[in-house]
């Protein structure tokens, strides 16, 4: 089955399993109710998509925020921590909002991001390098002294437009995200050609 298949095409047993895996730091997990007992290795392999997994940490401020970063693209999303109990349900909305702001087709959001709304499994981070990148992005965001939601949104958008690694020219998170969108468009076109 295609990783881009909409939820309506998934069988009921698969639809019952949360698709979003949130790799939370210890600090974030303490605020959102802890880790789930289910490990990330229990995710159905035939449904995995690069946007199904996100690493997240708390940005400590007067009004705490959460930075979420996708391990495949290193695309950054920032959202308010409060209310903490709904963080996993709000993350797909924040992802969709940033993608819409970049002009990503609504079909991609419906096929790839909307299925993430079915809940999330909260598991431990398992990539120290990615946690380091996430912490570095958080530190850089602090230089801008964001106050409003719009400030945070703009800084998150900018973070995905900065080079991924020092000394590596031309490698940006937003480019990796658009590569996923392009792959989705190619698959949709191929399906339409096959059906048409």
C-alpha positions as CSV (number, residue, x, y, z in Angstrom):
1,X,0.0,0.0,0.0
2,X,1.2,3.5,-0.8
3,X,2.4,5.6,2.1
4,X,0.2,8.4,0.6
5,X,-3.0,6.4,0.8
6,X,-5.8,8.3,2.5
7,X,-7.2,7.0,5.8
8,X,-10.5,6.0,4.0
9,X,-8.5,3.4,2.1
10,X,-7.0,1.8,5.2
11,X,-8.7,-1.1,6.8
12,X,-10.4,-0.6,10.2
13,X,-7.7,-2.5,12.1
14,X,-5.0,-0.2,10.8
15,X,-7.1,2.9,11.2
16,X,-7.4,2.1,15.0
17,X,-3.6,2.4,15.5
18,X,-2.3,5.9,15.8
19,X,-0.2,6.9,12.9
20,X,1.7,9.8,14.5
21,X,4.7,8.8,16.6
22,X,5.9,11.6,18.8
23,X,9.4,11.1,20.1
24,X,9.3,13.3,23.2
25,X,12.2,14.4,25.4
26,X,11.9,13.5,29.1
27,X,11.0,17.1,29.8
28,X,8.2,17.2,27.3
29,X,6.9,13.8,28.3
30,X,6.6,14.9,31.9
31,X,4.4,17.8,30.8
32,X,2.1,15.8,28.5
33,X,1.5,12.7,30.6
34,X,4.5,10.5,30.1
35,X,5.5,7.9,27.6
36,X,3.2,5.3,26.1
37,X,3.9,1.6,26.8
38,X,4.0,0.9,23.1
39,X,7.3,1.3,21.4
40,X,7.9,2.9,18.0
41,X,8.9,-0.4,16.5
42,X,5.2,-1.5,16.8
43,X,4.1,0.9,14.0
44,X,2.6,-0.8,10.9
45,X,5.3,-0.9,8.3
46,X,3.1,-0.7,5.3
47,X,1.6,2.6,6.4
48,X,4.8,4.4,7.4
49,X,5.4,7.8,5.8
50,X,8.3,10.1,6.5
51,X,6.0,12.6,8.1
52,X,4.6,10.0,10.6
53,X,7.4,10.6,13.0
54,X,8.2,13.9,14.9
55,X,10.7,14.6,17.6
56,X,9.6,17.3,20.1
57,X,11.0,19.2,23.1
58,X,9.9,22.0,25.3
59,X,11.1,25.6,24.7
60,X,11.2,27.1,28.1
61,X,9.6,30.5,28.1
62,X,7.1,32.5,30.2
63,X,4.6,30.8,27.9
64,X,6.3,27.5,27.0
65,X,6.3,26.3,23.4
66,X,7.1,23.0,21.8
67,X,9.5,22.6,18.9
68,X,8.7,19.6,16.7
69,X,11.2,18.5,14.1
70,X,10.7,15.8,11.5
71,X,13.6,13.3,11.3
72,X,13.4,12.8,7.6
73,X,13.2,16.4,6.5
74,X,14.3,18.3,9.6
75,X,11.3,20.5,9.0
76,X,10.5,22.6,12.0
77,X,7.1,23.4,13.6
78,X,6.5,25.4,16.8
79,X,3.3,25.4,18.8
80,X,2.1,26.4,22.2
81,X,2.5,23.8,24.9
82,X,-0.8,24.7,26.6
83,X,-3.0,22.9,26.9
84,X,-0.5,20.1,27.2
85,X,-3.0,17.3,27.1
86,X,-4.0,18.2,23.5
87,X,-0.5,18.6,22.1
88,X,-0.5,15.4,20.0
89,X,-3.9,16.3,18.6
90,X,-2.8,19.9,17.8
91,X,0.5,19.0,16.1
92,X,-1.0,17.9,12.8
93,X,-2.9,21.2,12.6
94,X,0.4,23.1,13.1
95,X,2.1,21.0,10.4
96,X,-0.8,21.6,8.0
97,X,-0.8,25.4,8.8
98,X,2.9,25.7,7.9
99,X,2.5,23.6,4.7
100,X,-0.5,25.7,3.6
101,X,1.6,28.9,4.2
102,X,4.2,27.4,1.8
103,X,1.6,26.7,-0.9
104,X,1.7,22.9,-0.6
105,X,-1.3,21.4,-2.4
106,X,-4.3,20.7,-0.2
107,X,-4.4,17.1,-1.6
108,X,-1.0,16.4,0.0
109,X,-2.2,17.7,3.4
110,X,-5.4,15.5,3.1
111,X,-3.5,12.4,2.1
112,X,-0.4,12.7,4.4
113,X,-1.1,15.1,7.3
114,X,-4.8,14.6,8.0
115,X,-4.3,10.9,8.8
116,X,-2.0,12.0,11.7
117,X,-5.0,13.4,13.5
118,X,-6.1,10.0,14.8
119,X,-4.0,10.2,17.9
120,X,-0.3,9.7,18.7
121,X,2.0,7.4,20.5
122,X,4.4,9.2,22.7
123,X,7.8,7.4,22.8
124,X,11.3,8.2,24.0
125,X,13.7,9.9,21.7
126,X,16.1,7.5,20.1
127,X,18.4,9.7,18.1
128,X,20.8,11.9,20.1
129,X,22.0,13.7,16.9
130,X,18.4,14.8,16.1
131,X,17.8,15.9,19.6
132,X,21.0,18.0,19.3
133,X,19.8,19.6,16.1
134,X,16.4,20.3,17.7
135,X,18.1,21.9,20.8
136,X,20.3,24.0,18.5
137,X,17.3,25.2,16.5
138,X,15.6,26.1,19.8
139,X,18.6,28.1,20.9
140,X,18.7,30.0,17.7
141,X,15.0,30.8,18.0
142,X,15.7,32.4,21.4
143,X,17.8,35.1,19.7
144,X,14.7,36.6,18.1
145,X,12.8,37.0,21.4
146,X,9.5,35.9,19.9
147,X,6.4,37.0,21.9
148,X,3.2,36.3,19.9
149,X,2.0,33.2,18.1
150,X,2.7,35.0,14.8
151,X,6.3,35.6,15.9
152,X,6.8,32.0,16.7
153,X,5.2,30.9,13.4
154,X,7.5,33.2,11.4
155,X,10.6,31.9,13.3
156,X,9.6,28.3,12.7
157,X,9.1,29.0,9.0
158,X,12.6,30.6,8.9
159,X,14.2,27.7,10.7
160,X,13.1,25.4,7.9
161,X,14.8,27.8,5.4
162,X,18.2,27.8,7.1
163,X,21.0,25.4,6.1
164,X,20.7,22.1,7.8
165,X,24.3,21.7,8.6
166,X,27.1,24.2,8.9
167,X,29.3,24.1,5.8
168,X,26.7,22.3,3.7
169,X,25.4,24.7,1.0
170,X,22.0,24.2,-0.6
171,X,20.6,21.6,1.9
172,X,17.4,23.0,3.5
173,X,14.6,21.4,5.4
174,X,12.0,23.1,3.2
175,X,13.7,21.5,0.1
176,X,13.4,18.1,1.7
177,X,9.7,18.7,2.5
178,X,9.1,19.8,-1.1
179,X,10.8,16.6,-2.3
180,X,8.2,14.6,-0.4
181,X,5.4,16.8,-2.0
182,X,6.9,16.2,-5.4
183,X,7.0,12.4,-4.8
184,X,3.3,12.6,-3.8
185,X,2.4,14.5,-6.9
186,X,4.3,12.0,-9.1
187,X,2.4,9.1,-7.4
188,X,-1.0,10.8,-7.8
189,X,-0.2,11.5,-11.5
190,X,0.8,7.9,-12.0
191,X,-2.5,6.7,-10.3
192,X,-4.5,9.0,-12.5
193,X,-2.8,7.8,-15.6
194,X,-3.3,4.2,-14.6
195,X,-7.0,4.7,-13.8
196,X,-7.7,7.1,-16.7
